[in-house]
């Protein structure tokens, strides 16, 4: 557990710069978001559980993901061509807009809450799965200064897909392999449960 606290501290200190770089113009971002609305919703709340809601997400995290899609560090056949023409200013403006929008509250599957809460708040000491709460916060608000994403209200299916990607190595744009290290030790049941639990956090 100490290892994760050290990681979190280091990235919290380094994250100040990332957050400062994400100070875009939300009004300009709203105008530029028209092409994003089909998947992510006009206000950043997507209606398809396969596509992430961006509303309320940390601006620094959104900016990093867009830069990663643009630069090929994160692979996605839909997002790569969308991000390719974006300038740094476009990215900062879009990040500022979506981060300023309220996310719609979700609900957890009641049958998965007990296990999901156990993993989110306490991890699984027997298998070495770290608790999610250390980086993503008690209410799932994340840590914007460190660019740790908010999970509150995010689609369970999307979170499940991302954890699966980290587990398999298909997604590898996590700093210091933090998420890959955690997800690699999780069972499919734990991934499903914690994803559902996070969807209901608020």
N, C-alpha and C positions, 0 to 999 in steps of 0.2 A: 504493500500500500504506500510506503514511503516513496517508492520510485515514481508513482503517479502524482504524488503531491509535489515532488521536485519538478517533474515535467510541467505540471499545471502552473507552478510558480514561475518557471523560466519563460513559458509562453505567455503568461500574464504580463510579465515585464516587457517582453519583446512585442507584445500585442498593441502597446500604446501607439507605436508607429503605424501599424496596420489600420487602427481605428482612425487615426488622424488623417491618413491618406484616403479614407473613405468618406470624407466630408464633401459630398456632392450637393447638387441643387435638386431638391425633391420635386419642385414644380416642373423643372425641365425633364426630370426622370419620368414623371407621369405622362408627359407628351411623348416620350420616347418608348414607353411601355406598350404601345398599341399592338406591336407585333408579338408581344409576349403573352397578351391577354388570352389568346386561344387555348393555351395550355395552363397558364398560371392564374387566370382570372383577372378581371379588370382591376380588382383591388388587392391582388396577390393571394387570394384564397382560391386554390384550384378545386375543381369539382371531380376530377378524376384521381382516385387514390394512388395511381401509378406515378402521378406528377406532383412534385412538391408544392406546398403552399409557401410563398415567399414573404407574406405579410408578417411583420413583427420580427423577422429574422435580422440578426446583427448585420449592419452595413459592411463591416470588414469581412465577414464570412461570405456574404453574397459577392462582394468584389473579388475575393480570392477565387471563388468557384468560377466566376465568369472568366477571369484571367487564365485559370487552369484549363477551362474548355477551349479558350482561344489559343492557348499555347500547346495544347495536346497533352497536358499533364493529367487531365481527366478526360476519359474517352466516352463520348455519347454521340450517336449518329444524328440525333436531332439537334442537340445543343451546339455541337461543333460549328456547323454552318451559321447558326444564329449568332454565335459569339464572334466569329471570324471578323466581321466588318466593324465591330465596336471599337471606338477609341477609348483611351483611358478616361476621358471626360464622360463619355457615354456610360461607361461601367460605374463610375462614381455616382452619376446622377440616378441611374437605375437602382443602385444599392441604397441611396438615400431615400428614394421614393418608397420602395418596398419595405424598408425597415421602419418607415413612419406609419404604415398601415396596421390597423388592429387585426390580429388573427382571430378567426372564429373558433370558439371552443369545440373540442371534440369529446368523444366518450369512449371509455375503455370497455372491452368485452368483460362482463362480470366474472365469467368463468376463468379468466386469465389474470385477474387483478392480483390475487394473492402471490402467485409466482412472479409476476411482473414487478410488483412493488418490492419483493424480496431482492430481486436482482438489481433493480434500479437503485435502491437505497443501501443495500449491503453487499452486493456482488455475490459471488460463490467462492468462499474461501477454500473449499475442498478442491476446486479445479483451477483456482487462481484467476477467476473472472473478477475484474475490478468493478466497484460500484460506479454507476453512471452519475450519481449525484455530485461527485467530486468536481467534475468538469461542466456538467449540464445544469447543475443547481437543483435545489429542493422542489421548485415549481416547474422545472424544465425550461427556464428562461435563458439558459446558456450563460456564457461569459463573453460579452461583446469585446471587451478589451483584449482578450486572448484569442478572439475569433473562434471560440468554441460555440457551435451552433445551438440555437434554441430548438427544443423538441416539443414543447408544449403545443398541443393542437395539431401537430403534424400528422399526416395520414400514416396510420399504422402500416399499411402495405408499402408505402415508400420507405419508411424506416427499416422495415423488414428486408426490403430489397437491397438497401445500402449496407446493412449489416452482413447480408449474404455476400455482397460484393467484396467487402473488407475481409470476410472469412476466407473466401476463395482466392483473394488477391486480385480479382478483376478490377477492383477499385483500389488505387494505391497512392492517392494524393493527400494522405493524412500525414501531418508533421510527426516526425520521429517514429513512424509506424505505430502510433498510439492505438488507433482504432483496429488496425490489423491484428495487433497483439491481443487485444481484448476479444474481438470477435472470433479469432481462431480457437479460443477455448470454450466458446459458447455452444450449447446444443441447439438444434433447430427449435425445440420447445421453448428454450430460454429466449431465443431471438424473437419468436412469435409473441411470447408473453410480455416481454419488456417493450416491444414495439407498440402493442395495444395499450399498455399502461401509460406510455409516454403520450399517446394520442389523447388520453383523458386528463392529462395534467393541465392545470391552469391556476 
